[in-house]
Amino acid sequence: MADRRRDQLTLPSRFSAESNGIVPNGVGLTAAAQLLTSSVTEPTRFLQNHQWQAEAWDFYESLGEFNYGVEWFGEALSRVRLLAAKVGKAGDEPEVLETGPAADLAASLVNGTDGQAQLMRSLAVQLSVPGESYFVGRDVSEIDEEAGTLLDAEPDEYGRVWTVQPTETMRQSRRTFKDLLGRERRRWDMRVDDARWVRLPSEALVTRVWDRNERLPWRAMSPARAALPIMREIDMYNRQVMATLVSRVAMNGFLLIPDEINFPVNPQYEEAVDPFFAELIDIMRSAIKNPGAPSSAAPVPLRIPAELIEKIKHLMFATPLDEKLFEARGQALRRLATTLNLPAEIITGMGDVNHWSSWQLSEDAIKMHISPKVEIITRCLTVGYMHPMLRALGENVRTKDGERIVFWYDVSELTQRPDRSESARELYKMKVINGTATRRENGFDEADAPSEDELEEMILIDLAVQPQTAAPALKELTGLELDMPEPPAPGAPPDASGPVGAPEDGAPGAGNTAPDTRDEQPSSNGDVTSAAAAAAWVRSIAVANLRARRNAVAIDSHSARRRARLADTRR
């Protein structure tokens, strides 16, 4: 009989039966997660797959559509992040704990984020195929690492390994040990090779994780079990297609040639019983051996009487591929998609969904397909890891306010975020959000933020096109002091004589005068037109002076390079 017991992995101290959380009389937990031990009076457990579970594993390994669906689900759950949280008495959404022993345990589980991603993926595959697995924690040593018994697991900072084990790799040993209350308990063995089992330490933590069968709750259930008849049907369709293709390769029929036809004899084959057929077989062999050669596609020219051409026949025995066969297989795939606990488009590929774009469905899949399975896993980790470890640390499994501490999850990496770039820009103008948020919503990071010098230059450029601030801004940008004339009066033509301070004839940048404005006279229809005319006038001055400065810099650079070349020539 399964019961809850004290975990000894953290602190090897003695606690009372009440603090250990031991259930009196061996009453088992009713949730889909159990800490497992057995007394010597119970029979030895040999954990084996039921027949339907073994068949589900076979289809996982051989049926591509089912394999991809399960792998998609596993990869989706690998993006779920595990957190510690507290559940209020009112049953609201658990509140994440940022600090404290529970938060530290959640962060360090399986060596952090990378280990937790693999943990979630493995549990997702196990829940999708056989519907059950075992979460195992054990102490290891250097001998275990050298012997290769850790497989792909990595010990944490305390020398412990946490793995997800299928039912085929776990069994209860006949060897026993005494628990804290002096009772005889059986130990666990774990399979690490085709013919090799290792005995787990007596304090190893073994937790069963399963999707409970609502009819027989102690048994496991998975969507694969209900889909087995459909997968058998799809497998039969696939076998029929393969048999048809193989029959064409094995026997491509007979080539019937009348005896009345006399083919010319190639001297190379004149010793053969039938020279023509010997030559024809060699031609076919050569074409099969070099299918890409041009000669393999060229026909063999023959001269025979015209009345005998229609007498040559190719008699076929291969079964033709029936289009209805593919239609039936497509219907079976659609039924499989509706049976599995996955978005239907993942299996059928409907709506132009492929391996890359299928993640666009994740937002809808979270509520219906992902969250329920994740909550089975978090329940398992709460019962099988969080609470035993907290008790081992001398901590309570509830907060001071009576809120229960649990594992919870974050699915933000799976959620399709809406495009909020335009709203971010508008809110930034309204001084509601900062530049960091604006960059984030527009797909940029903090490395794209302007430096202080770049920000100053941007501000000066904006000021340089404003009538009131143009002169000091242009002085900071270009170093040129401008004697700014009065802006043109409303309705008056702009002054085309060029900006004050522009280079004279013969000076660097000569000929760069202010650009002409529009031919039309601005209408004197109020302050709006006056402001627009003034802004255009200042902008023309700014552009002309910036061009003059660039040309001056270019000329100075050219002169410097010319002087350097002359100096090199003289040397």
C-alpha positions as CSV (number, residue, x, y, z in Angstrom):
1,M,0.0,0.0,0.0
2,A,1.4,3.4,-1.0
3,D,1.9,6.0,1.7
4,R,3.5,9.4,2.2
5,R,6.8,9.4,3.9
6,R,9.5,11.7,5.0
7,D,12.2,12.5,2.5
8,Q,15.8,12.2,3.9
9,L,17.7,13.8,1.0
10,T,18.3,17.1,2.6
11,L,18.6,16.8,6.4
12,P,19.2,13.3,7.9
13,S,17.4,14.2,11.1
14,R,14.7,12.4,13.0
15,F,11.2,13.7,13.1
16,S,8.0,12.6,14.6
17,A,5.4,10.7,12.6
18,E,3.3,13.9,12.5
19,S,6.1,16.0,11.1
20,N,7.0,13.4,8.6
21,G,3.5,13.5,7.1
22,I,3.1,9.8,7.5
23,V,-0.5,8.7,6.8
24,P,-1.8,6.4,9.5
25,N,-2.6,2.8,8.6
26,G,-1.0,3.2,5.2
27,V,-3.8,5.1,3.6
28,G,-2.7,6.1,0.1
29,L,-3.0,9.5,-1.6
30,T,-5.9,9.9,-4.0
31,A,-4.2,12.5,-6.3
32,A,-2.4,11.6,-9.4
33,A,1.0,11.6,-7.6
34,Q,2.2,9.3,-4.9
35,L,5.3,8.9,-2.8
36,L,5.9,5.1,-2.9
37,T,7.2,2.7,-0.3
38,S,6.1,-0.8,0.5
39,S,6.2,-2.9,3.7
40,V,7.7,-6.4,3.6
41,T,4.2,-7.8,4.0
42,E,3.2,-6.5,0.6
43,P,4.0,-8.4,-2.6
44,T,7.0,-7.3,-4.6
45,R,6.0,-5.0,-7.4
46,F,7.2,-5.6,-10.9
47,L,6.1,-2.5,-12.8
48,Q,5.2,-3.5,-16.3
49,N,3.3,-1.9,-19.1
50,H,-0.2,-3.1,-19.9
51,Q,-0.7,-4.4,-23.4
52,W,-2.2,-1.1,-24.6
53,Q,0.7,0.9,-23.2
54,A,3.2,-1.3,-25.1
55,E,1.2,-0.8,-28.3
56,A,1.1,2.9,-27.7
57,W,4.9,3.0,-27.4
58,D,5.2,1.0,-30.7
59,F,3.0,3.6,-32.5
60,Y,5.0,6.4,-30.9
61,E,8.1,4.9,-32.5
62,S,6.6,4.0,-35.9
63,L,3.7,6.2,-36.7
64,G,5.0,9.6,-37.8
65,E,1.8,11.7,-37.3
66,F,1.4,10.4,-33.7
67,N,5.1,10.8,-33.0
68,Y,5.1,14.4,-34.2
69,G,2.0,15.2,-32.2
70,V,3.5,13.9,-29.0
71,E,6.9,15.6,-29.7
72,W,5.1,18.9,-30.3
73,F,3.3,18.6,-27.0
74,G,6.6,17.7,-25.2
75,E,8.4,20.7,-26.8
76,A,5.5,23.0,-25.8
77,L,5.7,21.9,-22.2
78,S,9.5,22.3,-22.2
79,R,8.8,26.1,-22.5
80,V,6.7,26.1,-19.4
81,R,8.6,27.6,-16.4
82,L,8.1,26.1,-12.9
83,L,7.6,28.5,-9.9
84,A,6.7,28.3,-6.2
85,A,3.4,29.8,-5.3
86,K,0.9,30.0,-2.5
87,V,-2.8,29.2,-2.8
88,G,-5.2,31.4,-0.9
89,K,-8.2,30.0,1.0
90,A,-10.6,31.6,-1.5
91,G,-9.2,29.5,-4.3
92,D,-7.9,32.4,-6.4
93,E,-5.0,32.0,-8.9
94,P,-1.9,31.0,-6.9
95,E,0.4,33.9,-6.1
96,V,4.0,33.5,-7.1
97,L,6.6,33.5,-4.3
98,E,9.7,35.4,-5.2
99,T,11.8,34.6,-2.1
100,G,11.9,32.0,0.7
101,P,12.8,28.3,0.9
102,A,10.0,27.2,-1.5
103,A,11.2,29.7,-4.1
104,D,14.8,28.4,-3.7
105,L,13.7,24.8,-4.1
106,A,11.7,25.6,-7.2
107,A,14.6,27.4,-8.8
108,S,17.2,24.7,-8.0
109,L,15.0,21.7,-9.1
110,V,16.9,19.6,-11.7
111,N,19.7,22.2,-11.9
112,G,17.5,25.1,-12.9
113,T,15.9,26.1,-16.2
114,D,17.7,23.8,-18.6
115,G,17.1,20.7,-16.4
116,Q,13.5,21.7,-15.8
117,A,12.9,22.0,-19.6
118,Q,14.0,18.4,-20.1
119,L,12.0,17.3,-17.0
120,M,8.8,18.9,-18.4
121,R,9.4,17.4,-21.9
122,S,9.9,13.9,-20.5
123,L,6.9,14.0,-18.3
124,A,4.8,15.3,-21.2
125,V,5.8,12.4,-23.4
126,Q,5.1,9.9,-20.6
127,L,1.7,11.3,-19.9
128,S,0.8,11.4,-23.6
129,V,1.8,7.8,-24.4
130,P,1.5,5.3,-21.5
131,G,-0.1,7.9,-19.2
132,E,2.3,7.3,-16.2
133,S,5.9,7.5,-15.1
134,Y,8.1,7.8,-12.0
135,F,9.9,10.9,-10.7
136,V,13.1,9.6,-9.0
137,G,15.6,11.5,-6.8
138,R,18.7,9.7,-5.5
139,D,22.2,10.4,-4.2
140,V,25.0,9.5,-6.5
141,S,28.8,9.3,-6.2
142,E,31.8,9.4,-8.5
143,I,31.5,5.7,-8.8
144,D,28.0,6.1,-10.4
145,E,29.4,8.7,-12.8
146,E,32.3,6.5,-13.8
147,A,30.1,3.4,-14.2
148,G,27.7,5.2,-16.5
149,T,24.6,4.7,-14.5
150,L,23.5,8.3,-14.6
151,L,22.8,8.2,-18.4
152,D,22.1,11.8,-19.5
153,A,21.4,13.1,-16.0
154,E,23.6,15.6,-14.2
155,P,24.1,15.7,-10.4
156,D,23.0,19.0,-8.7
157,E,25.2,20.9,-6.2
158,Y,24.3,18.4,-3.5
159,G,25.3,15.3,-5.5
160,R,21.7,14.3,-6.3
161,V,20.1,13.2,-9.6
162,W,16.5,13.8,-10.5
163,T,15.1,11.8,-13.4
164,V,11.8,10.7,-15.1
165,Q,11.7,7.0,-15.4
166,P,9.2,4.9,-17.5
167,T,7.5,1.9,-15.8
168,E,9.8,-0.6,-17.6
169,T,12.8,0.8,-15.8
170,M,11.6,0.6,-12.2
171,R,10.9,-2.4,-10.0
172,Q,10.9,-3.1,-6.3
173,S,13.7,-5.1,-4.8
174,R,13.5,-8.0,-2.5
175,R,16.0,-6.3,-0.3
176,T,14.6,-4.3,2.6
177,F,15.6,-1.4,5.0
178,K,14.1,0.1,8.1
179,D,12.4,3.5,8.0
180,L,12.5,6.1,10.7
181,L,9.8,4.3,12.6
182,G,11.7,1.0,12.5
183,R,9.4,-0.6,9.9
184,E,10.7,-2.9,7.2
185,R,10.5,-1.4,3.8
186,R,11.4,-2.6,0.3
187,R,14.1,-0.9,-1.8
188,W,13.8,0.2,-5.4
189,D,15.9,-1.0,-8.4
190,M,16.3,1.1,-11.6
191,R,17.2,-0.1,-15.0
192,V,20.1,1.6,-16.7
193,D,20.8,-0.8,-19.6
194,D,19.3,-3.6,-21.5
195,A,20.4,-6.1,-18.9
196,R,21.6,-4.0,-16.0
197,W,19.8,-2.8,-12.9
198,V,21.2,-0.6,-10.1
199,R,19.8,-0.6,-6.5
200,L,18.6,2.8,-5.4
201,P,19.7,4.1,-1.9
202,S,17.2,3.5,0.8
203,E,16.5,7.2,1.1
204,A,15.8,7.6,-2.6
205,L,12.6,9.5,-3.4
206,V,10.3,7.7,-5.8
207,T,7.1,9.4,-6.9
208,R,4.5,8.0,-9.3
209,V,3.0,10.4,-11.8
210,W,0.0,9.4,-13.7
211,D,-3.1,10.6,-15.5
212,R,-5.7,8.7,-13.5
213,N,-8.3,6.5,-15.1
214,E,-11.6,7.8,-13.8
215,R,-13.0,4.3,-13.8
216,L,-10.2,2.6,-12.0
217,P,-8.3,5.5,-10.4
218,W,-5.2,3.5,-9.5
219,R,-4.6,2.8,-13.2
220,A,-3.2,5.2,-15.8
221,M,-5.0,6.6,-18.8
222,S,-3.8,8.6,-21.8
223,P,-5.3,9.9,-25.0
224,A,-3.3,7.3,-26.9
225,R,-5.4,4.4,-25.5
226,A,-8.6,5.8,-27.1
227,A,-6.7,6.4,-30.3
228,L,-5.3,2.9,-30.7
229,P,-8.1,1.6,-33.0
230,I,-7.6,4.6,-35.3
231,M,-3.8,4.2,-35.3
232,R,-4.2,0.5,-36.2
233,E,-6.4,1.5,-39.1
234,I,-3.8,4.1,-40.3
235,D,-1.1,1.5,-39.9
236,M,-3.0,-0.9,-42.1
237,Y,-3.4,1.8,-44.8
238,N,0.3,2.5,-44.7
239,R,1.1,-1.2,-45.0
240,Q,-1.2,-1.5,-48.0
241,V,0.5,1.4,-49.7
242,M,4.0,-0.1,-49.0
243,A,2.9,-3.6,-50.2
244,T,1.7,-2.0,-53.5
245,L,4.9,-0.2,-54.0
246,V,7.0,-3.3,-53.2
247,S,5.0,-5.4,-55.5
248,R,5.9,-3.1,-58.4
249,V,9.5,-3.4,-57.5
250,A,9.5,-7.1,-57.1
251,M,7.5,-7.9,-60.2
252,N,7.0,-5.4,-62.9
253,G,5.0,-7.8,-65.1
254,F,6.0,-9.5,-68.4
255,L,7.2,-8.1,-71.7
256,L,5.4,-10.1,-74.4
257,I,7.1,-10.2,-77.8
258,P,5.8,-12.3,-80.7
259,D,8.1,-15.0,-82.1
260,E,7.7,-13.6,-85.6
261,I,9.8,-10.6,-84.7
262,N,13.5,-11.0,-85.5
263,F,15.8,-8.5,-83.8
264,P,19.2,-7.7,-85.1
265,V,22.0,-9.5,-83.2
266,N,24.7,-7.5,-81.4
267,P,28.0,-9.4,-82.0
268,Q,28.8,-8.9,-78.3
269,Y,25.8,-11.1,-77.4
270,E,25.8,-13.6,-80.3
271,E,26.8,-16.4,-78.0
272,A,23.8,-15.9,-75.7
273,V,20.7,-18.2,-75.9
274,D,18.6,-15.1,-76.7
275,P,21.0,-12.3,-77.8
276,F,18.3,-9.6,-77.8
277,F,17.0,-10.4,-74.3
278,A,20.6,-10.6,-73.0
279,E,21.4,-7.2,-74.4
280,L,18.0,-5.7,-73.1
281,I,18.8,-7.0,-69.5
282,D,22.3,-5.4,-69.6
283,I,20.7,-2.1,-70.7
284,M,18.2,-2.2,-67.9
285,R,21.0,-3.0,-65.4
286,S,23.0,-0.1,-66.5
287,A,20.1,2.3,-66.2
288,I,19.3,1.1,-62.7
289,K,22.9,1.4,-61.7
290,N,23.2,5.0,-63.1
291,P,19.7,6.5,-62.9
292,G,21.0,10.0,-63.4
293,A,22.9,9.4,-66.6
294,P,21.3,10.7,-69.8
295,S,21.6,7.2,-71.4
296,S,19.3,5.8,-68.7
297,A,16.4,7.9,-70.1
298,A,17.0,7.2,-73.8
299,P,14.9,4.6,-75.5
300,V,16.4,1.6,-77.3
301,P,15.8,2.0,-81.1
302,L,14.6,-1.1,-83.0
303,R,13.4,-1.7,-86.5
304,I,10.5,-4.2,-86.8
305,P,7.6,-4.6,-89.3
306,A,4.9,-2.1,-88.8
307,E,2.1,-4.7,-88.5
308,L,3.9,-6.3,-85.5
309,I,4.4,-3.2,-83.4
310,E,0.9,-3.5,-81.8
311,K,1.7,-7.1,-80.9
312,I,4.3,-6.2,-78.3
313,K,2.6,-5.9,-74.9
314,H,3.6,-5.2,-71.3
315,L,1.5,-7.4,-69.0
316,M,1.3,-6.0,-65.4
317,F,0.6,-7.9,-62.2
318,A,1.2,-5.2,-59.6
319,T,-1.8,-3.8,-57.7
320,P,-2.6,-0.2,-58.8
321,L,-2.7,2.5,-56.1
322,D,-6.3,3.4,-55.4
323,E,-7.1,7.0,-54.8
324,K,-9.8,6.0,-52.3
325,L,-7.1,4.4,-50.2
326,F,-5.5,7.8,-49.6
327,E,-8.9,9.4,-49.0
328,A,-9.7,6.8,-46.3
329,R,-6.3,7.3,-44.7
330,G,-6.9,11.1,-44.6
331,Q,-10.2,10.6,-42.9
332,A,-8.5,8.3,-40.3
333,L,-5.9,11.0,-39.7
334,R,-8.6,13.6,-39.0
335,R,-10.2,11.2,-36.6
336,L,-6.9,10.7,-34.9
337,A,-6.4,14.5,-34.6
338,T,-9.8,14.9,-32.8
339,T,-9.0,12.0,-30.4
340,L,-5.6,13.0,-29.2
341,N,-5.2,15.8,-26.6
342,L,-3.7,18.1,-29.2
343,P,-4.8,20.9,-31.5
344,A,-6.3,19.1,-34.6
345,E,-4.2,21.2,-37.0
346,I,-1.0,19.7,-35.5
347,I,-1.8,16.3,-36.8
348,T,-3.7,17.1,-40.1
349,G,-1.6,20.1,-41.1
350,M,-4.9,22.0,-42.1
351,G,-4.7,25.7,-42.6
352,D,-1.2,25.8,-44.0
353,V,0.2,24.6,-40.6
354,N,3.7,23.1,-40.7
355,H,6.5,22.4,-38.3
356,W,7.4,26.1,-38.0
357,S,4.0,27.9,-38.1
358,S,2.3,25.4,-35.8
359,W,3.5,27.4,-32.8
360,Q,1.0,30.1,-33.8
361,L,-1.7,27.8,-32.4
362,S,-0.1,27.7,-28.9
363,E,-2.3,30.5,-27.5
364,D,-5.5,28.5,-28.0
365,A,-3.7,25.3,-27.1
366,I,-2.7,26.5,-23.6
367,K,-6.1,26.6,-22.0
368,M,-7.5,23.4,-23.7
369,H,-4.5,21.1,-24.0
370,I,-1.4,22.3,-22.1
371,S,-2.6,23.7,-18.8
372,P,-4.5,20.6,-17.6
373,K,-1.4,18.4,-18.1
374,V,0.9,20.9,-16.6
375,E,-1.3,21.0,-13.5
376,I,-0.9,17.2,-13.1
377,I,2.8,17.7,-13.2
378,T,2.8,20.6,-10.7
379,R,0.6,18.5,-8.4
380,C,3.1,15.7,-8.6
381,L,6.1,18.0,-7.9
382,T,4.2,19.5,-5.0
383,V,3.4,16.2,-3.3
384,G,6.6,14.4,-4.3
385,Y,9.2,17.1,-4.0
386,M,8.2,20.4,-2.6
387,H,6.4,19.3,0.6
388,P,8.9,16.5,1.6
389,M,11.9,18.9,1.0
390,L,10.3,21.7,3.0
391,R,9.6,19.3,5.9
392,A,13.2,18.1,5.7
393,L,14.3,21.7,6.0
394,G,12.1,22.1,9.1
395,E,9.8,24.4,7.1
396,N,6.0,24.4,7.0
397,V,4.1,23.5,3.9
398,R,1.8,26.5,4.6
399,T,2.5,30.2,5.1
400,K,1.8,32.0,8.3
401,D,-1.6,33.0,7.0
402,G,-2.5,29.3,6.3
403,E,-1.9,29.5,2.5
404,R,-0.7,26.2,1.0
405,I,2.7,26.3,-0.8
406,V,2.7,24.6,-4.1
407,F,4.4,24.3,-7.4
408,W,2.9,26.5,-10.2
409,Y,3.8,27.5,-13.7
410,D,4.4,30.3,-16.1
411,V,3.3,29.9,-19.8
412,S,4.4,33.4,-21.0
413,E,6.9,31.9,-23.4
414,L,4.1,30.1,-25.2
415,T,1.7,32.9,-25.4
416,Q,1.4,34.7,-28.8
417,R,1.9,38.4,-27.9
418,P,-0.2,40.9,-29.8
419,D,1.5,43.7,-31.8
420,R,1.5,46.6,-29.4
421,S,4.2,48.6,-31.2
422,E,1.9,51.4,-32.4
423,S,0.3,51.7,-29.0
424,A,3.7,51.8,-27.3
425,R,4.8,54.7,-29.5
426,E,1.7,56.7,-28.8
427,L,1.9,56.0,-25.0
428,Y,5.6,57.1,-25.1
429,K,4.6,60.4,-26.7
430,M,2.0,60.8,-23.9
431,K,4.7,60.2,-21.3
432,V,2.9,57.1,-20.0
433,I,5.6,54.5,-20.6
434,N,9.4,54.8,-20.8
435,G,11.9,54.2,-23.6
436,T,12.6,50.6,-22.4
437,A,9.0,49.5,-22.7
438,T,8.8,51.2,-26.1
439,R,11.8,49.4,-27.4
440,R,10.6,46.1,-26.1
441,E,7.2,46.3,-27.7
442,N,8.9,47.3,-31.0
443,G,11.2,44.3,-31.0
444,F,14.4,46.0,-29.9
445,D,16.5,45.6,-26.7
446,E,18.5,47.9,-24.5
447,A,21.6,47.5,-26.8
448,D,19.7,49.6,-29.3
449,A,19.2,52.5,-27.0
450,P,21.0,55.7,-28.0
451,S,24.1,56.8,-26.1
452,E,24.1,60.2,-24.3
453,D,25.9,61.8,-27.2
454,E,23.6,60.3,-29.8
455,L,20.6,61.4,-27.8
456,E,21.9,64.9,-27.6
457,E,22.5,65.1,-31.3
458,M,18.9,63.8,-32.0
459,I,17.5,66.6,-29.7
460,L,19.6,69.3,-31.4
461,I,18.4,68.1,-34.9
462,D,14.8,68.5,-33.7
463,L,15.6,71.9,-32.3
464,A,17.4,73.0,-35.5
465,V,14.1,73.1,-37.5
466,Q,12.3,75.2,-34.9
467,P,12.3,79.0,-35.5
468,Q,12.9,79.9,-31.9
469,T,15.8,77.4,-31.3
470,A,17.4,77.1,-34.7
471,A,20.4,79.3,-34.2
472,P,21.8,77.8,-30.9
473,A,21.0,74.3,-32.1
474,L,22.8,74.8,-35.4
475,K,25.7,76.2,-33.5
476,E,26.0,73.1,-31.4
477,L,25.6,70.8,-34.4
478,T,27.8,72.6,-37.0
479,G,29.9,75.1,-35.1
480,L,28.7,77.9,-37.3
481,E,27.2,81.0,-35.8
482,L,24.3,82.2,-37.8
483,D,22.9,85.7,-37.9
484,M,19.3,84.8,-38.1
485,P,17.2,87.3,-40.1
486,E,13.6,87.9,-39.2
487,P,11.3,85.2,-40.7
488,P,9.2,86.3,-43.7
489,A,5.9,87.9,-43.0
490,P,2.8,86.1,-43.8
491,G,2.1,86.3,-47.5
492,A,5.5,87.6,-48.4
493,P,7.9,85.5,-50.7
494,P,10.7,83.8,-48.9
495,D,14.2,85.4,-49.2
496,A,16.2,83.4,-51.8
497,S,19.4,85.2,-51.2
498,G,20.7,82.3,-49.0
499,P,21.3,82.0,-45.4
500,V,23.5,84.4,-43.5
501,G,26.9,82.8,-42.8
502,A,26.9,80.6,-46.0
503,P,30.3,80.1,-47.7
504,E,31.4,82.8,-50.1
505,D,32.5,82.0,-53.7
506,G,35.8,80.1,-53.7
507,A,35.4,78.9,-50.1
508,P,34.8,75.3,-49.2
509,G,31.2,74.4,-49.8
510,A,30.7,77.4,-52.2
511,G,27.6,77.2,-54.3
512,N,25.6,75.5,-51.6
513,T,22.9,78.1,-51.1
514,A,19.5,77.7,-49.4
515,P,17.2,75.5,-51.5
516,D,14.4,77.3,-53.3
517,T,11.0,77.2,-51.7
518,R,7.8,76.6,-53.5
519,D,6.8,78.9,-56.4
520,E,3.5,79.7,-54.8
521,Q,3.2,82.5,-52.4
522,P,2.1,81.5,-48.9
523,S,-1.5,82.5,-48.3
524,S,-2.1,84.8,-45.4
525,N,-4.8,82.7,-43.9
526,G,-3.9,82.9,-40.2
527,D,-1.2,81.7,-37.8
528,V,-1.1,78.1,-39.2
529,T,0.2,79.3,-42.5
530,S,2.6,81.7,-40.9
531,A,4.0,79.0,-38.7
532,A,4.4,76.6,-41.6
533,A,6.2,79.3,-43.7
534,A,8.5,80.1,-40.8
535,A,9.3,76.5,-40.2
536,A,10.1,75.9,-43.9
537,W,12.3,79.0,-43.9
538,V,14.3,77.8,-40.8
539,R,14.6,74.3,-42.2
540,S,16.0,75.6,-45.5
541,I,18.7,77.5,-43.5
542,A,19.5,74.4,-41.4
543,V,19.8,72.1,-44.4
544,A,22.0,74.6,-46.3
545,N,24.4,75.1,-43.4
546,L,24.7,71.4,-42.7
547,R,25.5,70.7,-46.4
548,A,28.1,73.5,-46.3
549,R,29.7,71.9,-43.2
550,R,29.8,68.4,-44.8
551,N,31.4,69.8,-47.9
552,A,34.0,71.7,-45.9
553,V,34.9,68.5,-44.0
554,A,35.1,66.6,-47.3
555,I,37.4,69.1,-48.8
556,D,39.6,69.2,-45.7
557,S,39.9,65.4,-45.7
558,H,40.7,65.4,-49.4
559,S,43.5,68.0,-48.9
560,A,44.9,66.0,-46.0
561,R,45.1,62.9,-48.1
562,R,46.7,64.8,-51.0
563,R,49.4,66.3,-48.6
564,A,50.1,62.8,-47.2
565,R,50.6,61.3,-50.7
566,L,53.0,64.2,-51.6
567,A,55.0,63.6,-48.4
568,D,55.3,59.9,-49.2
569,T,56.5,60.7,-52.7
570,R,59.2,63.0,-51.5
571,R,60.4,60.4,-49.0
